[in-house]
């Protein structure tokens, strides 16, 4: 008689964004005449840049002709894209990452969910609190997190690193020793970040205690301050302790195209075994490569025209971030983020819980955001708004919030 | 100090097709003047059908305009594609599968590798021998297969169901009781299949012993005989014991586009827990949907024009299958498969081992095939050729084999 993976049953409630989707759908059904502005889920709204559309059309045409048709992609990604990533995101910044350390994937969500597979089940993970739920949930599904305490809303075997207004949303080195440390800077959900010197401390710590940092750099393109690192490999010693996850979703609007990459340096080893070889084996066995046409679109991101067009797109969203940040600050809200990230993190007014504020914002202002408590217990009393809406909607949303809340 | 997943180290050798790739590359390096015909890996060679190219272009244009841009896809797939699959592959055949039991994915390789995750680690798997390596390797990585016996080339905790000339390449019900049964019909690698009545016996057996059948229907489009089932849901009772995996790779040439679907009926339960809910949770947590443009291409497969064009494409490959089958049979080879599948399975002549025959075929005829032993111990002494080459190359390859072997 077959049995299920009981660890799945430990998962708490529904995946955060599914829950929001359900609440919004219910509200819309009850209020069919009311319009809603979504600044909740981190999905982009601007269309793909012209240079990417052109690259897609060209690649589609290639697929229609026997001479230029592309079947199975190389498991680890096409050379042209691995080279473009290594050259532009690493070598151009003086970071020692080679093309064969780049693993092309269908997005950072999959990579951040799958990467835990190559580690032992009894490894202890450390996460920021609040945190992108996928890091924890995928470890729950793997049986790595112990038992859930409903009162504290924490897992017994997870090391939480609180990030609140008290520490300027910057995690402190954990007191208990972790094996895997998930870091995301610029951060989702808080929009905060740390300096290169501060990240160097994490790299030194990881090397000292023999931990692996899983560094999620999905929001790197939004960095505006010069002392904020664009990749963990700007830090000395990161090649022996860090895996970096990259996304094309936010810098190039690929949320619906699906493209990402994981960087696994060959120097990252456990005894004789390189994590690079394990991840290569996983890709080769469980994955069949990202679509050729999507990888060609990814290549176009790094063309001169691509860089120019995407710089504009990022600026468009960061203009929204400024609109939200300044608008809410002027109205007396306590806000952070929004400088190096497309997320604004605000303290709920009047000691409302995050979900109470969600309901208030939806019903009074018709604005959908994301409750901070959905990202972890230290997110309680906070709320995330994203800069990924249209500018028109963003301006309207802030006006509605200022009028009605 | 972090530790790795030790189960990965149990994996035997390199993934079969990587090994073949390396051997061919080495041969080409040593013999740069010799041409090679690849009838090894199951990759297609015909370009995407015009109706699919048109659908891709239209979808790309949609992504370039704010009004029609598509960001994150629904985790489980767009309704339009889930409906098309449910209607055409199931309802049209009288099978009771609804659209919300269809989970769109980026291909059957990923689904067949990931599906084991929702089951307990101590579940026992049964596989045909020979078998598509992904079924076993992904269970090895999950620690489900016990220890490897190098002499018998089998795993201690895997139930093998030999498929050889002696049983007409049809597996017999296992003597030990399995929890998960992987079946693939029409079969990769043997090209054999079973009748609907024979599949009904498997469904009855699974329901009786409480096992789940993971039914890989990737080659369904190649069926030519009327008593061969196109889906396991043609059998009574399959809704309570079977998950079906579908692919767009072979019926529509999507090997480079990446699209598949898993069917998980809501009646398939362990106690109160439906496997449907577990798989939905996995999709929602670890996956972010197939690209919109690829799902639109998938929809075009089911249009009237799509059906007509793909019928021709399948006929093209099946003409190759006939060419290989008849050509080798006339030359005195012992061949099977090729009637309801794009694979021809042949007995190596003169008691050569599968890899010996691989080397002979490569060096004497310049033809690349797949050694049967790469698919399991009962594949030793057999060899797979695929019908996915161009017709010209297929004819040439058979002529070269007949001349030189």
Boltz contact constraints between the chains, C-beta under 6 A:
constraints:
  - contact:
      token1: [A, 1]
      token2: [B, 210]
      max_distance: 6.0
  - contact:
      token1: [A, 2]
      token2: [B, 123]
      max_distance: 6.0
  - contact:
      token1: [A, 2]
      token2: [B, 179]
      max_distance: 6.0
  - contact:
      token1: [A, 2]
      token2: [B, 211]
      max_distance: 6.0
  - contact:
      token1: [A, 2]
      token2: [B, 212]
      max_distance: 6.0
  - contact:
      token1: [A, 3]
      token2: [B, 120]
      max_distance: 6.0
  - contact:
      token1: [A, 3]
      token2: [B, 123]
      max_distance: 6.0
  - contact:
      token1: [A, 4]
      token2: [B, 270]
      max_distance: 6.0
  - contact:
      token1: [A, 4]
      token2: [B, 273]
      max_distance: 6.0
  - contact:
      token1: [A, 5]
      token2: [B, 118]
      max_distance: 6.0
  - contact:
      token1: [A, 5]
      token2: [B, 119]
      max_distance: 6.0
  - contact:
      token1: [A, 5]
      token2: [B, 120]
      max_distance: 6.0
  - contact:
      token1: [A, 8]
      token2: [B, 278]
      max_distance: 6.0
  - contact:
      token1: [A, 15]
      token2: [B, 284]
      max_distance: 6.0
  - contact:
      token1: [A, 15]
      token2: [B, 285]
      max_distance: 6.0
  - contact:
      token1: [A, 43]
      token2: [B, 71]
      max_distance: 6.0
  - contact:
      token1: [A, 43]
      token2: [B, 72]
      max_distance: 6.0
  - contact:
      token1: [A, 44]
      token2: [B, 71]
      max_distance: 6.0
  - contact:
      token1: [A, 47]
      token2: [B, 64]
      max_distance: 6.0
  - contact:
      token1: [A, 47]
      token2: [B, 65]
      max_distance: 6.0
  - contact:
      token1: [A, 47]
      token2: [B, 66]
      max_distance: 6.0
  - contact:
      token1: [A, 47]
      token2: [B, 69]
      max_distance: 6.0
  - contact:
      token1: [A, 48]
      token2: [B, 63]
      max_distance: 6.0
  - contact:
      token1: [A, 48]
      token2: [B, 64]
      max_distance: 6.0
  - contact:
      token1: [A, 53]
      token2: [B, 64]
      max_distance: 6.0
  - contact:
      token1: [A, 56]
      token2: [B, 60]
      max_distance: 6.0
  - contact:
      token1: [A, 57]
      token2: [B, 60]
      max_distance: 6.0
  - contact:
      token1: [A, 60]
      token2: [B, 56]
      max_distance: 6.0
  - contact:
      token1: [A, 60]
      token2: [B, 57]
      max_distance: 6.0
  - contact:
      token1: [A, 63]
      token2: [B, 48]
      max_distance: 6.0
  - contact:
      token1: [A, 64]
      token2: [B, 47]
      max_distance: 6.0
  - contact:
      token1: [A, 64]
      token2: [B, 48]
      max_distance: 6.0
  - contact:
      token1: [A, 64]
      token2: [B, 53]
      max_distance: 6.0
  - contact:
      token1: [A, 65]
      token2: [B, 47]
      max_distance: 6.0
  - contact:
      token1: [A, 66]
      token2: [B, 47]
      max_distance: 6.0
  - contact:
      token1: [A, 69]
      token2: [B, 47]
      max_distance: 6.0
  - contact:
      token1: [A, 70]
      token2: [B, 256]
      max_distance: 6.0
  - contact:
      token1: [A, 71]
      token2: [B, 43]
      max_distance: 6.0
  - contact:
      token1: [A, 71]
      token2: [B, 44]
      max_distance: 6.0
  - contact:
      token1: [A, 71]
      token2: [B, 255]
      max_distance: 6.0
  - contact:
      token1: [A, 71]
      token2: [B, 256]
      max_distance: 6.0
  - contact:
      token1: [A, 72]
      token2: [B, 43]
      max_distance: 6.0
  - contact:
      token1: [A, 72]
      token2: [B, 255]
      max_distance: 6.0
  - contact:
      token1: [A, 107]
      token2: [B, 288]
      max_distance: 6.0
  - contact:
      token1: [A, 109]
      token2: [B, 288]
      max_distance: 6.0
  - contact:
      token1: [A, 113]
      token2: [B, 286]
      max_distance: 6.0
  - contact:
      token1: [A, 118]
      token2: [B, 5]
      max_distance: 6.0
  - contact:
      token1: [A, 119]
      token2: [B, 5]
      max_distance: 6.0
  - contact:
      token1: [A, 120]
      token2: [B, 3]
      max_distance: 6.0
  - contact:
      token1: [A, 120]
      token2: [B, 5]
      max_distance: 6.0
  - contact:
      token1: [A, 123]
      token2: [B, 2]
      max_distance: 6.0
  - contact:
      token1: [A, 123]
      token2: [B, 3]
      max_distance: 6.0
  - contact:
      token1: [A, 137]
      token2: [B, 285]
      max_distance: 6.0
  - contact:
      token1: [A, 179]
      token2: [B, 2]
      max_distance: 6.0
  - contact:
      token1: [A, 210]
      token2: [B, 1]
      max_distance: 6.0
  - contact:
      token1: [A, 211]
      token2: [B, 2]
      max_distance: 6.0
  - contact:
      token1: [A, 212]
      token2: [B, 2]
      max_distance: 6.0
  - contact:
      token1: [A, 255]
      token2: [B, 71]
      max_distance: 6.0
  - contact:
      token1: [A, 255]
      token2: [B, 72]
      max_distance: 6.0
  - contact:
      token1: [A, 256]
      token2: [B, 70]
      max_distance: 6.0
  - contact:
      token1: [A, 256]
      token2: [B, 71]
      max_distance: 6.0
  - contact:
      token1: [A, 256]
      token2: [B, 292]
      max_distance: 6.0
  - contact:
      token1: [A, 257]
      token2: [B, 291]
      max_distance: 6.0
  - contact:
      token1: [A, 258]
      token2: [B, 291]
      max_distance: 6.0
  - contact:
      token1: [A, 270]
      token2: [B, 4]
      max_distance: 6.0
  - contact:
      token1: [A, 273]
      token2: [B, 4]
      max_distance: 6.0
  - contact:
      token1: [A, 278]
      token2: [B, 8]
      max_distance: 6.0
  - contact:
      token1: [A, 284]
      token2: [B, 15]
      max_distance: 6.0
  - contact:
      token1: [A, 285]
      token2: [B, 15]
      max_distance: 6.0
  - contact:
      token1: [A, 285]
      token2: [B, 137]
      max_distance: 6.0
  - contact:
      token1: [A, 286]
      token2: [B, 113]
      max_distance: 6.0
  - contact:
      token1: [A, 288]
      token2: [B, 107]
      max_distance: 6.0
  - contact:
      token1: [A, 288]
      token2: [B, 109]
      max_distance: 6.0
  - contact:
      token1: [A, 291]
      token2: [B, 257]
      max_distance: 6.0
  - contact:
      token1: [A, 291]
      token2: [B, 258]
      max_distance: 6.0
  - contact:
      token1: [A, 292]
      token2: [B, 256]
      max_distance: 6.0
